[in-house]
Amino acid sequence: MTSNLQLEALEKELRGLGRVVVAFSGGADSAFLAAMAHRVLGTNAHAVTAVSPSLAGDEEADCRALAVEWGLRWTPVTTHEMERAAYRMNDSDRCFHCKAELMDVVAPIAAAEGATVVLGVNLDDLGEHRPGQRAAAEAGAAFPLVAAGFTKADIRRESERMGLRTWDKPAMACLASRVPYGTEVSVGLLTQLDRAEAALRRLGFRQLRVRHYADTARLEVPLDDLAAVLAQREAVVHAVQAQGYRYVTLDLEGFRSGNLNH
């Protein structure tokens, strides 16, 4: 359970940094960090959201809404990872090139404010394949949640206690994570995935992934939602085929975040 010592450690980390630019994707982790930074540092905390075809359209809108609700100093910035051939090539280091682009765009904003870029990385992230963390650290970013000893569960519990509506928000990795390594990433492909997942969310599915395999879409939902997908089979098939897929399959193993890393 989240302890007062963890919260005190996080506040101490943020106060020690003095000024921060939070890489704010709108997910539970970065939202908690942005809210805490705002609480501790006020206008010396600047939330910045990277906008590109890799970010689901609904997420940009939610970041904007959260900034208004919480009174954050917030700025959307455009990143250009799609212009990087190494990113489009989509090997196992794709996230490195994405975070390197993020830092290239956000670091000058932080430098102009005498601030440090901070990311919502938590202890649970450290054991996974996350080359993006390496890119961010090499570019000078800090991970206050790691320093304060927060796990994902700690973040969700404390977010709920603080009344943050993001406390139970499903994980929403970048859209390129739906594409198997070795399949080239394009704007058209990311748009196709974004629209397919948005259509499924409109059917009531909160936690999901549409994995892309040429003309086949492999759907991942939590095991508890498998029956609901089958109950709405025709609507689900129509929603996904409307975005250009010929075949719609359902993964009986259910939702697994980071599944394509295995």
Backbone as CSV, one residue per row, in Angstrom:
resi,resn,N_x,N_y,N_z,CA_x,CA_y,CA_z,C_x,C_y,C_z
1,MET,0.844,-1.192,0.000,0.000,0.000,0.000,0.883,1.248,0.000
2,THR,0.398,2.279,-0.709,1.154,3.529,-0.758,1.378,4.058,0.649
3,SER,2.600,4.456,0.946,2.904,4.979,2.268,3.131,6.480,2.201
4,ASN,2.952,7.103,3.364,3.249,8.533,3.444,4.711,8.801,3.118
5,LEU,5.569,7.825,3.433,6.987,7.995,3.136,7.225,8.107,1.628
6,GLN,6.471,7.317,0.848,6.610,7.399,-0.609,6.170,8.768,-1.119
7,LEU,5.042,9.240,-0.618,4.554,10.548,-1.044,5.527,11.649,-0.645
8,GLU,6.035,11.551,0.579,7.014,12.543,1.027,8.268,12.487,0.179
9,ALA,8.681,11.267,-0.198,9.871,11.119,-1.041,9.640,11.735,-2.420
10,LEU,8.430,11.549,-2.974,8.115,12.118,-4.281,8.097,13.644,-4.209
11,GLU,7.449,14.179,-3.172,7.426,15.632,-3.018,8.841,16.187,-2.861
12,LYS,9.685,15.470,-2.131,11.076,15.909,-1.948,11.819,15.892,-3.273
13,GLU,11.596,14.842,-4.083,12.231,14.754,-5.401,11.827,15.946,-6.271
14,LEU,10.548,16.254,-6.275,10.043,17.339,-7.119,10.543,18.690,-6.628
15,ARG,10.514,18.888,-5.328,11.029,20.150,-4.798,12.524,20.297,-5.098
16,GLY,13.245,19.194,-5.042,14.668,19.239,-5.335,14.948,19.623,-6.777
17,LEU,14.067,19.190,-7.682,14.232,19.554,-9.096,13.865,21.021,-9.326
18,GLY,12.909,21.515,-8.580,12.551,22.938,-8.643,11.619,23.313,-9.771
19,ARG,12.020,23.003,-10.973,11.193,23.246,-12.164,11.200,21.984,-13.014
20,VAL,10.037,21.578,-13.465,9.964,20.351,-14.262,9.066,20.542,-15.477
21,VAL,9.395,19.796,-16.518,8.521,19.632,-17.666,8.115,18.163,-17.683
22,VAL,6.827,17.912,-17.472,6.319,16.549,-17.389,5.901,16.078,-18.774
23,ALA,6.470,14.949,-19.218,6.013,14.327,-20.457,4.663,13.679,-20.156
24,PHE,3.598,14.318,-20.605,2.230,14.024,-20.161,1.439,13.376,-21.293
25,SER,1.318,12.038,-21.222,0.580,11.308,-22.256,-0.887,11.137,-21.911
26,GLY,-1.245,11.416,-20.646,-2.623,11.251,-20.208,-2.903,9.921,-19.552
27,GLY,-1.912,9.006,-19.563,-2.078,7.734,-18.887,-2.004,7.896,-17.375
28,ALA,-2.298,6.818,-16.651,-2.367,6.886,-15.193,-1.060,7.375,-14.580
29,ASP,0.076,6.914,-15.102,1.368,7.256,-14.506,1.733,8.724,-14.723
30,SER,1.705,9.155,-15.980,2.100,10.537,-16.260,1.073,11.521,-15.712
31,ALA,-0.188,11.095,-15.641,-1.217,11.975,-15.081,-0.989,12.182,-13.584
32,PHE,-0.676,11.108,-12.872,-0.380,11.220,-11.446,0.836,12.116,-11.221
33,LEU,1.875,11.906,-12.025,3.081,12.724,-11.877,2.785,14.194,-12.173
34,ALA,1.996,14.453,-13.210,1.649,15.838,-13.541,0.836,16.488,-12.426
35,ALA,-0.103,15.737,-11.874,-0.933,16.274,-10.789,-0.090,16.564,-9.547
36,MET,0.811,15.655,-9.214,1.675,15.859,-8.057,2.639,17.021,-8.286
37,ALA,3.200,17.104,-9.477,4.127,18.198,-9.779,3.409,19.538,-9.677
38,HIS,2.173,19.579,-10.157,1.382,20.806,-10.064,1.105,21.153,-8.608
39,ARG,0.793,20.134,-7.818,0.491,20.360,-6.402,1.723,20.874,-5.650
40,VAL,2.891,20.336,-5.975,4.110,20.685,-5.251,4.765,21.954,-5.792
41,LEU,4.761,22.118,-7.126,5.535,23.193,-7.752,4.691,24.292,-8.386
42,GLY,3.388,24.088,-8.478,2.540,25.113,-9.086,2.916,25.383,-10.534
43,THR,3.083,26.656,-10.879,3.379,27.013,-12.270,4.801,26.656,-12.678
44,ASN,5.621,26.196,-11.747,6.952,25.700,-12.105,6.898,24.281,-12.657
45,ALA,5.706,23.723,-12.723,5.478,22.432,-13.371,4.747,22.686,-14.687
46,HIS,5.301,22.189,-15.762,4.752,22.411,-17.103,4.496,21.045,-17.736
47,ALA,3.235,20.707,-17.975,2.880,19.440,-18.621,2.903,19.628,-20.135
48,VAL,3.605,18.746,-20.821,3.739,18.844,-22.274,3.325,17.507,-22.888
49,THR,2.436,17.563,-23.861,1.952,16.364,-24.536,2.482,16.312,-25.959
50,ALA,3.152,15.213,-26.287,3.679,15.009,-27.637,2.555,14.523,-28.538
51,VAL,2.296,15.265,-29.596,1.209,14.939,-30.523,1.809,14.475,-31.843
52,SER,1.403,13.295,-32.274,1.889,12.730,-33.540,0.932,11.613,-33.936
53,PRO,1.118,11.004,-35.120,0.257,9.875,-35.485,0.370,8.693,-34.534
54,SER,1.414,8.661,-33.691,1.574,7.566,-32.731,0.618,7.677,-31.551
55,LEU,0.066,8.863,-31.335,-0.832,9.112,-30.209,-2.280,8.992,-30.682
56,ALA,-3.045,8.152,-30.000,-4.459,8.025,-30.348,-5.149,9.379,-30.216
57,GLY,-6.032,9.679,-31.160,-6.702,10.977,-31.163,-7.473,11.255,-29.891
58,ASP,-8.094,10.211,-29.315,-8.847,10.400,-28.083,-7.938,10.816,-26.932
59,GLU,-6.668,10.384,-26.975,-5.747,10.684,-25.886,-5.342,12.155,-25.877
60,GLU,-5.123,12.734,-27.039,-4.812,14.166,-27.090,-5.961,14.979,-26.491
61,ALA,-7.187,14.624,-26.872,-8.356,15.337,-26.347,-8.460,15.174,-24.837
62,ASP,-8.134,13.975,-24.322,-8.234,13.748,-22.883,-7.154,14.521,-22.131
63,CYS,-5.958,14.616,-22.706,-4.902,15.423,-22.073,-5.349,16.879,-21.944
64,ARG,-5.941,17.381,-22.994,-6.432,18.765,-22.975,-7.498,18.932,-21.890
65,ALA,-8.413,17.957,-21.804,-9.485,18.031,-20.813,-8.931,17.942,-19.388
66,LEU,-7.975,17.048,-19.174,-7.387,16.911,-17.842,-6.664,18.187,-17.419
67,ALA,-5.975,18.805,-18.367,-5.263,20.046,-18.052,-6.231,21.123,-17.576
68,VAL,-7.383,21.192,-18.232,-8.394,22.176,-17.824,-8.966,21.812,-16.455
69,GLU,-9.304,20.540,-16.262,-9.907,20.102,-15.004,-8.982,20.332,-13.816
70,TRP,-7.698,20.089,-14.014,-6.752,20.145,-12.904,-5.984,21.462,-12.828
71,GLY,-6.219,22.348,-13.786,-5.530,23.637,-13.779,-4.060,23.548,-14.103
72,LEU,-3.681,22.556,-14.914,-2.272,22.383,-15.258,-1.813,23.435,-16.260
73,ARG,-0.576,23.832,-16.152,0.054,24.594,-17.250,0.428,23.551,-18.302
74,TRP,-0.216,23.624,-19.450,-0.146,22.526,-20.422,0.113,23.056,-21.821
75,THR,0.939,22.335,-22.548,1.238,22.685,-23.933,1.302,21.418,-24.779
76,PRO,0.569,21.367,-25.904,0.769,20.272,-26.853,1.904,20.636,-27.810
77,VAL,2.765,19.680,-28.109,3.857,19.917,-29.055,3.847,18.797,-30.087
78,THR,4.269,19.120,-31.283,4.294,18.129,-32.356,5.656,17.453,-32.405
79,THR,5.634,16.124,-32.421,6.874,15.370,-32.597,6.856,14.708,-33.977
80,HIS,8.051,14.366,-34.452,8.181,13.922,-35.843,8.904,12.585,-35.935
81,GLU,8.537,11.646,-35.058,9.210,10.348,-35.119,9.001,9.638,-36.457
82,MET,7.867,9.940,-37.128,7.609,9.291,-38.416,8.630,9.701,-39.478
83,GLU,9.349,10.781,-39.250,10.377,11.193,-40.207,11.695,10.462,-39.980
84,ARG,11.764,9.665,-38.918,12.979,8.903,-38.610,12.871,7.511,-39.226
85,ALA,13.765,7.206,-40.158,13.727,5.907,-40.834,13.860,4.755,-39.844
86,ALA,14.663,4.955,-38.793,14.869,3.889,-37.810,13.581,3.599,-37.043
87,TYR,12.753,4.621,-36.852,11.461,4.415,-36.192,10.513,3.661,-37.116
88,ARG,10.413,4.112,-38.353,9.493,3.475,-39.307,9.871,2.015,-39.556
89,MET,11.155,1.720,-39.508,11.629,0.357,-39.747,11.068,-0.615,-38.717
90,ASN,10.833,-0.124,-37.495,10.102,-0.874,-36.471,10.830,-2.140,-36.039
91,ASP,12.085,-1.977,-35.581,12.755,-3.116,-34.954,12.520,-3.047,-33.446
92,SER,13.191,-3.887,-32.695,12.911,-3.964,-31.253,13.358,-2.720,-30.493
93,ASP,14.079,-1.818,-31.149,14.485,-0.556,-30.520,13.648,0.630,-30.985
94,ARG,12.491,0.354,-31.557,11.638,1.435,-32.061,11.373,2.496,-30.993
95,CYS,11.094,2.057,-29.769,10.766,3.013,-28.707,11.938,3.937,-28.377
96,PHE,13.155,3.460,-28.604,14.322,4.322,-28.379,14.245,5.543,-29.281
97,HIS,13.919,5.316,-30.544,13.888,6.408,-31.516,12.706,7.342,-31.253
98,CYS,11.607,6.790,-30.749,10.446,7.615,-30.411,10.769,8.536,-29.236
99,LYS,11.377,7.977,-28.177,11.710,8.798,-27.009,12.828,9.784,-27.332
100,ALA,13.744,9.397,-28.216,14.801,10.332,-28.617,14.185,11.542,-29.312
101,GLU,13.168,11.309,-30.129,12.467,12.420,-30.789,11.729,13.266,-29.763
102,LEU,11.072,12.605,-28.812,10.377,13.341,-27.748,11.346,14.265,-27.019
103,MET,12.499,13.748,-26.649,13.471,14.542,-25.905,14.031,15.667,-26.773
104,ASP,14.199,15.420,-28.051,14.689,16.482,-28.947,13.717,17.659,-28.987
105,VAL,12.430,17.370,-28.842,11.414,18.422,-28.896,11.181,19.068,-27.531
106,VAL,11.157,18.235,-26.487,10.793,18.728,-25.158,11.984,19.323,-24.411
107,ALA,13.179,18.776,-24.607,14.349,19.267,-23.874,14.605,20.758,-24.083
108,PRO,14.463,21.302,-25.298,14.652,22.752,-25.458,13.632,23.580,-24.675
109,ILE,12.408,23.072,-24.544,11.405,23.767,-23.737,11.863,23.799,-22.284
110,ALA,12.347,22.647,-21.805,12.833,22.574,-20.430,14.050,23.473,-20.233
111,ALA,14.958,23.472,-21.194,16.174,24.287,-21.081,15.830,25.765,-20.981
112,ALA,14.845,26.193,-21.760,14.445,27.599,-21.748,13.855,28.004,-20.408
113,GLU,13.312,27.037,-19.671,12.698,27.320,-18.375,13.613,26.953,-17.201
114,GLY,14.818,26.458,-17.513,15.694,25.993,-16.447,15.117,24.800,-15.723
115,ALA,14.425,23.934,-16.475,13.687,22.811,-15.887,14.294,21.476,-16.304
116,THR,13.862,20.425,-15.627,14.247,19.053,-15.940,13.049,18.327,-16.526
117,VAL,13.264,17.567,-17.589,12.199,16.742,-18.147,12.003,15.532,-17.233
118,VAL,10.754,15.265,-16.843,10.453,14.111,-15.994,9.421,13.224,-16.683
119,LEU,9.590,11.914,-16.528,8.701,10.928,-17.126,8.036,10.098,-16.041
120,GLY,6.850,9.561,-16.343,6.089,8.776,-15.381,6.482,7.318,-15.332
121,VAL,7.764,7.036,-15.422,8.262,5.667,-15.309,8.137,5.216,-13.848
122,ASN,7.678,3.975,-13.634,7.569,3.455,-12.270,8.398,2.180,-12.131
123,LEU,8.459,1.652,-10.918,9.315,0.495,-10.654,8.968,-0.717,-11.514
124,ASP,7.668,-0.906,-11.806,7.267,-2.061,-12.606,7.799,-1.992,-14.032
125,ASP,8.058,-0.790,-14.514,8.555,-0.633,-15.881,9.999,-1.082,-16.031
126,LEU,10.749,-1.107,-14.939,12.190,-1.298,-15.037,12.573,-2.701,-15.492
127,GLY,11.712,-3.676,-15.236,12.043,-5.041,-15.612,11.595,-5.424,-17.004
128,GLU,10.987,-4.512,-17.739,10.468,-4.806,-19.068,11.417,-4.283,-20.145
129,HIS,11.145,-4.689,-21.383,11.939,-4.197,-22.514,11.465,-2.784,-22.842
130,ARG,12.178,-1.796,-22.367,11.773,-0.403,-22.539,12.963,0.436,-23.022
131,PRO,13.361,0.284,-24.294,14.489,1.079,-24.795,14.226,2.578,-24.751
132,GLY,12.950,2.968,-24.712,12.630,4.382,-24.613,13.138,5.002,-23.326
133,GLN,13.136,4.219,-22.249,13.666,4.729,-20.987,15.144,5.068,-21.123
134,ARG,15.871,4.216,-21.843,17.304,4.454,-22.041,17.517,5.743,-22.819
135,ALA,16.728,5.962,-23.859,16.865,7.184,-24.657,16.589,8.418,-23.811
136,ALA,15.546,8.353,-22.987,15.189,9.498,-22.143,16.271,9.775,-21.111
137,ALA,16.771,8.708,-20.471,17.805,8.886,-19.451,19.084,9.449,-20.059
138,GLU,19.446,8.958,-21.238,20.657,9.450,-21.896,20.536,10.926,-22.257
139,ALA,19.308,11.385,-22.470,19.076,12.789,-22.818,18.837,13.663,-21.586
140,GLY,18.978,13.089,-20.390,18.906,13.890,-19.174,17.579,13.902,-18.446
141,ALA,16.635,13.043,-18.838,15.344,13.003,-18.149,15.486,12.349,-16.781
142,ALA,14.571,12.681,-15.878,14.547,12.099,-14.539,13.260,11.300,-14.356
143,PHE,13.307,10.310,-13.449,12.175,9.434,-13.173,11.818,9.537,-11.694
144,PRO,11.099,10.583,-11.292,10.816,10.787,-9.861,10.012,9.669,-9.210
145,LEU,9.126,9.020,-9.960,8.316,7.956,-9.371,9.179,6.751,-9.008
146,VAL,10.195,6.486,-9.805,11.133,5.411,-9.489,11.921,5.776,-8.238
147,ALA,12.418,7.009,-8.213,13.223,7.454,-7.072,12.434,7.386,-5.765
148,ALA,11.120,7.605,-5.850,10.281,7.598,-4.646,9.706,6.220,-4.337
149,GLY,9.995,5.229,-5.191,9.578,3.862,-4.899,8.156,3.507,-5.261
150,PHE,7.592,4.133,-6.289,6.210,3.863,-6.686,6.118,2.728,-7.706
151,THR,5.206,1.791,-7.448,4.824,0.785,-8.435,3.558,1.273,-9.150
152,LYS,3.153,0.543,-10.174,1.910,0.887,-10.870,0.715,0.832,-9.914
153,ALA,0.673,-0.199,-9.071,-0.443,-0.322,-8.120,-0.451,0.850,-7.141
154,ASP,0.725,1.276,-6.699,0.808,2.435,-5.794,0.231,3.679,-6.469
155,ILE,0.580,3.868,-7.723,0.125,5.049,-8.463,-1.399,5.037,-8.584
156,ARG,-1.963,3.886,-8.902,-3.414,3.805,-9.050,-4.113,4.040,-7.704
157,ARG,-3.590,3.453,-6.622,-4.214,3.647,-5.321,-4.156,5.107,-4.879
158,GLU,-2.994,5.727,-5.048,-2.867,7.114,-4.608,-3.683,8.044,-5.508
159,SER,-3.750,7.738,-6.790,-4.563,8.538,-7.707,-6.031,8.479,-7.308
160,GLU,-6.494,7.284,-6.921,-7.885,7.147,-6.485,-8.110,7.952,-5.208
161,ARG,-7.164,7.865,-4.270,-7.296,8.608,-3.021,-7.360,10.109,-3.269
162,MET,-6.613,10.583,-4.294,-6.588,12.006,-4.620,-7.794,12.439,-5.455
163,GLY,-8.601,11.470,-5.886,-9.767,11.801,-6.696,-9.452,12.036,-8.159
164,LEU,-8.326,11.513,-8.639,-7.961,11.667,-10.052,-8.721,10.630,-10.871
165,ARG,-9.440,11.073,-11.875,-10.253,10.123,-12.648,-9.406,9.172,-13.487
166,THR,-8.119,9.426,-13.569,-7.224,8.546,-14.319,-6.788,7.328,-13.519
167,TRP,-7.268,7.194,-12.274,-6.750,6.132,-11.399,-6.941,4.740,-11.998
168,ASP,-8.045,4.530,-12.712,-8.292,3.208,-13.297,-8.277,3.239,-14.818
169,LYS,-7.647,4.271,-15.381,-7.602,4.380,-16.839,-6.781,3.225,-17.417
170,PRO,-7.311,2.534,-18.410,-6.553,1.430,-19.011,-5.237,1.926,-19.610
171,ALA,-4.224,1.071,-19.571,-2.938,1.407,-20.183,-3.143,1.659,-21.672
172,MET,-2.486,2.695,-22.184,-2.680,3.075,-23.584,-1.321,3.370,-24.202
173,ALA,-0.616,2.305,-24.570,0.699,2.490,-25.188,0.547,3.132,-26.558
174,CYS,1.652,3.605,-27.113,1.611,4.252,-28.428,1.085,3.272,-29.471
175,LEU,0.443,3.793,-30.492,-0.233,2.945,-31.474,0.724,2.007,-32.199
176,ALA,1.979,2.403,-32.328,2.944,1.546,-33.030,3.168,0.236,-32.291
177,SER,2.826,0.184,-30.994,3.010,-1.052,-30.228,2.055,-2.153,-30.686
178,ARG,1.104,-1.816,-31.544,0.173,-2.818,-32.086,0.742,-3.516,-33.320
179,VAL,1.897,-3.051,-33.783,2.460,-3.535,-35.041,3.644,-4.451,-34.737
180,PRO,3.640,-5.692,-35.216,4.758,-6.598,-34.933,6.077,-6.026,-35.443
181,TYR,7.144,-6.260,-34.675,8.467,-5.817,-35.102,8.761,-6.368,-36.505
182,GLY,9.344,-5.515,-37.338,9.678,-5.916,-38.702,8.657,-5.461,-39.724
183,THR,7.452,-5.115,-39.279,6.442,-4.548,-40.170,6.581,-3.038,-40.139
184,GLU,6.813,-2.431,-41.285,7.074,-0.995,-41.321,5.864,-0.207,-40.823
185,VAL,6.152,0.816,-40.035,5.117,1.694,-39.493,4.877,2.848,-40.462
186,SER,3.621,3.170,-40.697,3.268,4.307,-41.557,2.134,5.088,-40.909
187,VAL,1.947,6.321,-41.359,0.848,7.136,-40.838,-0.490,6.465,-41.131
188,GLY,-0.626,5.921,-42.334,-1.877,5.262,-42.699,-2.195,4.083,-41.808
189,LEU,-1.175,3.308,-41.468,-1.370,2.141,-40.616,-1.769,2.556,-39.205
190,LEU,-1.099,3.571,-38.666,-1.439,4.029,-37.318,-2.849,4.616,-37.273
191,THR,-3.239,5.316,-38.319,-4.594,5.872,-38.396,-5.624,4.746,-38.441
192,GLN,-5.331,3.699,-39.197,-6.225,2.541,-39.289,-6.430,1.905,-37.915
193,LEU,-5.339,1.722,-37.180,-5.428,1.135,-35.850,-6.190,2.042,-34.879
194,ASP,-5.908,3.327,-34.950,-6.574,4.288,-34.072,-8.088,4.235,-34.279
195,ARG,-8.502,4.229,-35.527,-9.938,4.226,-35.829,-10.594,2.911,-35.437
196,ALA,-9.893,1.798,-35.635,-10.460,0.501,-35.262,-10.662,0.418,-33.749
197,GLU,-9.657,0.854,-32.976,-9.789,0.794,-31.520,-10.834,1.789,-31.014
198,ALA,-10.903,2.959,-31.631,-11.912,3.935,-31.222,-13.315,3.388,-31.467
199,ALA,-13.499,2.681,-32.578,-14.806,2.100,-32.886,-15.188,1.038,-31.851
200,LEU,-14.206,0.262,-31.406,-14.487,-0.761,-30.392,-14.769,-0.136,-29.029
201,ARG,-14.081,0.971,-28.719,-14.384,1.650,-27.457,-15.804,2.196,-27.461
202,ARG,-16.265,2.617,-28.628,-17.651,3.103,-28.709,-18.654,1.981,-28.463
203,LEU,-18.221,0.736,-28.643,-19.089,-0.412,-28.351,-19.042,-0.789,-26.872
204,GLY,-18.201,-0.078,-26.106,-18.181,-0.303,-24.670,-16.959,-1.009,-24.130
205,PHE,-15.970,-1.293,-24.982,-14.768,-1.988,-24.531,-13.703,-0.965,-24.142
206,ARG,-13.297,-0.968,-22.885,-12.337,0.028,-22.383,-10.897,-0.427,-22.589
207,GLN,-10.612,-1.668,-22.207,-9.252,-2.194,-22.296,-9.181,-3.100,-23.511
208,LEU,-8.373,-2.740,-24.495,-8.300,-3.550,-25.703,-7.049,-3.202,-26.498
209,ARG,-6.690,-4.102,-27.386,-5.670,-3.846,-28.388,-6.139,-4.465,-29.699
210,VAL,-5.909,-3.751,-30.797,-6.056,-4.321,-32.129,-4.642,-4.530,-32.646
211,ARG,-4.223,-5.786,-32.763,-2.891,-6.112,-33.274,-2.983,-6.295,-34.786
212,HIS,-2.038,-5.700,-35.496,-2.093,-5.635,-36.955,-1.247,-6.716,-37.601
213,TYR,-1.875,-7.529,-38.438,-1.158,-8.529,-39.232,-1.688,-8.469,-40.665
214,ALA,-1.149,-7.532,-41.449,-1.573,-7.346,-42.850,-3.078,-7.111,-42.908
215,ASP,-3.835,-8.047,-43.513,-5.285,-7.831,-43.629,-6.058,-8.478,-42.480
216,THR,-5.334,-8.910,-41.445,-5.961,-9.540,-40.287,-5.778,-8.681,-39.042
217,ALA,-6.845,-8.489,-38.298,-6.794,-7.796,-37.012,-6.994,-8.837,-35.913
218,ARG,-6.058,-8.881,-34.964,-6.188,-9.788,-33.816,-6.570,-8.959,-32.601
219,LEU,-7.746,-9.224,-32.072,-8.266,-8.421,-30.966,-7.876,-9.045,-29.626
220,GLU,-7.368,-8.196,-28.732,-7.093,-8.608,-27.360,-7.994,-7.801,-26.424
221,VAL,-8.756,-8.492,-25.599,-9.548,-7.863,-24.546,-9.339,-8.684,-23.279
222,PRO,-9.615,-8.133,-22.096,-9.506,-8.930,-20.880,-10.380,-10.181,-20.969
223,LEU,-9.952,-11.244,-20.291,-10.690,-12.503,-20.363,-12.157,-12.326,-19.994
224,ASP,-12.443,-11.446,-19.053,-13.832,-11.218,-18.630,-14.683,-10.603,-19.732
225,ASP,-14.033,-10.032,-20.766,-14.774,-9.384,-21.855,-14.940,-10.271,-23.083
226,LEU,-14.366,-11.484,-23.063,-14.457,-12.351,-24.240,-15.909,-12.637,-24.609
227,ALA,-16.720,-12.932,-23.613,-18.129,-13.251,-23.890,-18.855,-12.042,-24.471
228,ALA,-18.495,-10.841,-23.999,-19.142,-9.629,-24.505,-18.788,-9.390,-25.967
229,VAL,-17.552,-9.706,-26.347,-17.169,-9.576,-27.757,-18.012,-10.515,-28.610
230,LEU,-18.161,-11.744,-28.170,-18.945,-12.716,-28.929,-20.417,-12.322,-28.973
231,ALA,-20.905,-11.744,-27.888,-22.305,-11.317,-27.857,-22.566,-10.195,-28.848
232,GLN,-21.518,-9.385,-29.134,-21.653,-8.294,-30.100,-20.860,-8.605,-31.373
233,ARG,-20.773,-9.877,-31.703,-19.889,-10.321,-32.784,-20.074,-9.537,-34.074
234,GLU,-21.300,-9.380,-34.513,-21.530,-8.703,-35.794,-21.076,-7.246,-35.738
235,ALA,-21.387,-6.560,-34.639,-20.989,-5.152,-34.504,-19.471,-5.026,-34.428
236,VAL,-18.827,-5.942,-33.735,-17.365,-5.918,-33.616,-16.721,-6.145,-34.970
237,VAL,-17.178,-7.148,-35.678,-16.619,-7.438,-37.005,-16.818,-6.250,-37.936
238,HIS,-17.997,-5.690,-37.929,-18.271,-4.542,-38.800,-17.374,-3.359,-38.458
239,ALA,-17.202,-3.082,-37.149,-16.397,-1.939,-36.720,-14.957,-2.057,-37.199
240,VAL,-14.416,-3.258,-37.146,-13.011,-3.459,-37.520,-12.860,-3.570,-39.038
241,GLN,-13.759,-4.292,-39.684,-13.670,-4.404,-41.145,-13.893,-3.062,-41.829
242,ALA,-14.641,-2.177,-41.200,-14.870,-0.846,-41.776,-13.581,-0.059,-41.890
243,GLN,-12.551,-0.465,-41.143,-11.250,0.216,-41.216,-10.280,-0.493,-42.154
244,GLY,-10.768,-1.445,-42.942,-9.945,-2.021,-43.998,-9.419,-3.418,-43.744
245,TYR,-9.757,-4.008,-42.596,-9.300,-5.375,-42.330,-10.253,-6.389,-42.967
246,ARG,-9.687,-7.468,-43.484,-10.514,-8.511,-44.088,-10.951,-9.538,-43.047
247,TYR,-10.010,-9.891,-42.177,-10.292,-10.905,-41.157,-10.213,-10.277,-39.764
248,VAL,-11.129,-10.693,-38.896,-11.153,-10.219,-37.508,-11.082,-11.440,-36.605
249,THR,-10.007,-11.552,-35.832,-9.828,-12.699,-34.955,-9.800,-12.244,-33.502
250,LEU,-10.140,-13.167,-32.611,-10.168,-12.880,-31.179,-9.132,-13.754,-30.484
251,ASP,-8.215,-13.140,-29.770,-7.156,-13.860,-29.069,-7.717,-14.438,-27.772
252,LEU,-7.770,-15.758,-27.678,-8.372,-16.409,-26.519,-7.498,-16.333,-25.275
253,GLU,-6.249,-15.895,-25.413,-5.411,-15.677,-24.232,-5.733,-14.353,-23.548
254,GLY,-6.478,-13.491,-24.232,-6.882,-12.229,-23.631,-5.847,-11.135,-23.757
255,PHE,-6.143,-10.009,-23.124,-5.294,-8.822,-23.210,-3.978,-9.031,-22.473
256,ARG,-2.854,-8.691,-23.144,-1.528,-8.687,-22.505,-0.806,-7.455,-22.956
257,SER,-0.570,-6.535,-22.013,0.175,-5.312,-22.336,1.603,-5.698,-22.709
258,GLY,2.109,-5.086,-23.794,3.470,-5.383,-24.236,3.612,-6.766,-24.847
259,ASN,2.503,-7.346,-25.280,2.505,-8.716,-25.786,3.505,-8.940,-26.928
260,LEU,3.650,-7.953,-27.803,4.515,-8.142,-28.960,6.000,-8.078,-28.605
261,ASN,6.326,-7.759,-27.359,7.726,-7.801,-26.932,8.199,-9.226,-26.654
262,HIS,7.255,-10.158,-26.536,7.634,-11.516,-26.147,8.003,-12.335,-27.375
